[in-house]
């Protein structure tokens, strides 16, 4: 082997590169396309050579050759010039050239061998694999110098590491290492940080996932990891743990590895947290203040963002970190609203945007926003409608039929298809239930329509699902092939409506409707009817008990006439109590409204004062920004961003202030309506029959507890509209 230039103490092998095109490619491609391919293949070979630390001594390219491949100018030039160079390898991705000159292959090989060189043909696939393998090896070598106690499973799988994690630190009883308070003087010198423990946090955002292929995503993780490992090594920090979250937004505080990272810090197992940048760690301003500026200093932990120079030991760096945090939040807010607008537009255009197709359908392979019938599940959907509309099956009977025939429920079917489906344990979505069958019978998707935008969330930070009223849904008709014909659909909906009316006592609403609540599971009580003594008796029982699977033990129903008797007695007691107190002149507004109402009033007044203070502060900040604009401290684009966001924040505060003012007015009105309250209790000397009107006047809620067999009784608590 010939000597070549040194890279440190390592001798670098000398190579030349050859790039060309096949006869077929030259015939089919345009000049621009040929140039593009030659450039791409040259870049690939150079990247490969750089990864292996080869010394590239020459690059030879041939294009536009058709027919006799042996006449390629640069191919022949390369062979002739090898005599004057000490070359270890000839690298090419162009294996087809070698095949085309098969007659001269032996001659080429012999000539190259004379110069102690080898012909190394690298196909594109092999090239990529080799580079990836080399990158993995480099990362493993960097990690060999670490004292790793924990590595995220995704990193272990990506690099095929032989590491077993000890996750004792996640145990709530794990002993927390007591750390001295954060003293800036200790950290005046970078030398003081030599030998300190550091943990790395890597995040692959959901924005990345939308834009990149799986290979690019893996490379993104490796790039972040390589950067942080090299930075730690250069600063002589000891890497003790690596945490990595994939497909998570920086504002999501439920990231599994992120929370493990915080726990690792809490128990005192690190001195430094190192990230690519602050936004990779968190985009939530609350968490910036809580952890980076709050708990980390208390725990004696330094936070470092390599790219954006976020560093908690640098004086004057806090303001820039806060500004970064604020900008990150604004970015996410704008991004969230843009995404909402995109989805609204898609819904208005009849495009399906759900993560999974509704049961009975699948996503069109050629258009993921279009639904096509699933050949297996669509048959089940048709059968459910047939059983209900034409064979007189109720929901329970349909469930029984599906289970007897071993038909998978929607969740089980998704899993069987290899989809990463999740279910809500409380809603029992992993089995056939009344809810799942009813959902199918009521969904317009089966007649070819799409009803979307049914839910929303309060904000990009609050993921609580809010169910919108039907009038706010976006409905598009005839967007896909229907499974159910209109006659079957109309008959089904008519039967559902008729059954609903029957359950309401022939169209008459129960006087207790929406009033009674189970004191065990806090579900509403549901009216049921049963024959008794040749008459139809009315009962109420917990709605949860009506489900096939339930956890509520409040199983015993209560008769309406028994409830009437109890309520009638208690209302009469309150009427008598009011009259007795009135005679004794002991009624006042506090007794009427209750002390809890007064506490609410005081809390509202405190909140109002606080909001008014914040609004004044916003006005001062806005004025300061305007002054900074005039003096040139900030440019107009920066001022525009701050102005827009401060404007939105002030609007939110003002809106809340209006709500508080209205609530206070209502309380003031309640005081002024004291005489009206008196009129209510003076209206009745006593009652003999409980009506819906009387219940609405006196009662806000009725809570019914479970039946006690020992005492032969049950607790019935009434929340009155007016307390005294």
Secondary structure, 3 states (H helix, E strand, C coil): CCCCCEECCEECCEEEEEECCCHHHHHHCCHHHHHHHHHHHHHHHHHHHHHCCCEEEEEEECCCCCCCHHHCHHHHHHHHHHHHCCCCEEEECCHHHHHHCHHHHHHHHHHHHHCCCEEEECCHHHHHHHHHHHHHHHHHHHHHCCCCCEECHHHHHHHCCCCCCCCHHHCCCCCCCCCCCCCHHHHCCHHHHCCCEEEEEEEECHHHHHHCCHHHHHHHHHHHHHHHHHHHHHCCCEEEEEEEEECCCCCCCCCHHHHHHHHHHHCCCCCEEEECCHHHHCCCHHHHHHHHHHHHHHCCCEEEECCCCEECCCCCHHHHHHHHHHHHHHHHHHHHHHHHHHHHHHHHCCCCCCCCCCCCEEEECCEEEEEEECCCHHHHHHHHHHHHHCCCCCHHHHHHHHHHCCCCCHHHHHHHCCCCCCCCHHHCCCCCCHHHHHHHHHCHHHHCCEEECCEEECCCCCCCEEECCHHHCEEECCCCCCCCCHHHHHHHHHHHHHHHHHHCCCCCCCCCCCCEEECCCCCEEEEEEEEECCEEEEEEEEHHHHCCCCCCCCCCCEEHHHHHHHHHHHHHHHHHHHHHHHHCCCCCHHHHHCHHHHHHHHHHHHHHHHHHHHHHHHHHHHHHHHHHHHHCCCCHHHHHHHHHHHHHHHHHHHHHHHHHHHHHHHHHHHHHCHHHHHHHHHHCCCCCCCCHHHHHHHEEEEEEEEEECCCCEEEEEEEECCCC
